[in-house]
Amino acid sequence: MSAVHFTEEEFTTALTEGALIVDFWATWCGPCKMIAPAVDQLADELYGKITVGKIDVDECREIAMEYGVMSIPTLIYFKNGIEVKRFTGVQTKDKLLEEAKELE
């Protein structure tokens, strides 16, 4: 199971369903490609507990603007629709997983 690629509508629905981690990325972004395997591994390890998804900032500009995403990759952790944590730049899977425990 890898990270879900959200449309705007799917993202809005997922926000209401508990814990959510979203990777804001773009296909042309080198650091986004570097972190992608860690995000997919995170999705595998958290499957059934926390939804892990991706939003392409070129396809969903409004969402990126709404959450003030100025550089990518940016990972935002949500709980019950509210942002609780944010990371910008490449992070290790272990760090992302450790921080995700607070969402469970």
N, C-alpha and C positions, 0 to 999 in steps of 0.2 A: 504494500500500500504506500503510495507516495502522496505528497502534498496535493491538495485539491486546487485546481486553477479556477478561481472565482470569477464570475461575472458580477456586475454591480448588484443585480437582484439576489444572486446566491450569497454574496457577502452580507447583504442586509438581513437575510434570513438567518445566516449562521451566527450573526451577532447576538441574536435573541436566544440562542440555544446553549448558553453556558460559557465554558472556557474556549478560547479561540486564540491561535497564534497566526499572524499574517505576515508573510514575507512580501514586501513591496519591492519589485524588481523590474528589469527590462531585458529584452533579448540581447541588446548591444552592450550590456554592462559586464565588464570583466570580473569585478569582485562578486557580482551576483552569481556568475557561473561557478566561482570558487566556493561559495557558501551553499549552492544548490544541493550537493550530496548530503550535507549535514542537515538541511531542512527536510529532505526526504527521509533520512534516518530518524529524525525527530518524529515525523508523521508515523513511521512504523512503530516506534517505541511507545508512542502515546495513543495509538489507535484505540478507540473505545472510551478514552478518558477526556482527551482534549483534541479538538479539530485543528489541524494544521493546514493552512492554505496559502496560496500565492495570488497576488494581484499585480498584473502587468500595468505599470504606471502609464504606459503609452495608450493602452486600451481603456483604462479607467481613471482618467485624469481627475475627474471630479472627486472621487474618493481620496486620491492622493492629496489633493488640495485641501479637502475637508479635514484631513488628519495632519496637515502641515508637513508632509513628507518632502523634504528639500534635497536629500541625497539618498542614493540607494547603494547597496541594499539597506533597507530599514525593516526591522522586525518589530511588530507591535503585539503585545500580549493584552488580550481583553478578557474581562470576567463580567458576565451579565451585561454586556454591551458597553462597559466602561474601560477605557485604557488604563492599565495598571503598571505597564513597564514598556520600555522602548530601547532598542539597540540599533545603532547605525554602524555600518561597516561589517567586515568579515568577523564572525565569532566562531568559537569552537562548538562542536556539537555538545560536549560535556557542559559548557557554560550555559548553553541554551536549554539543555535538559534540566540542569540544576535549578535554573530560574523558573522553569515550567512547573516544578513541584508545588510552588506557591499557588498555582491556579487550581490544583486538584481539590 
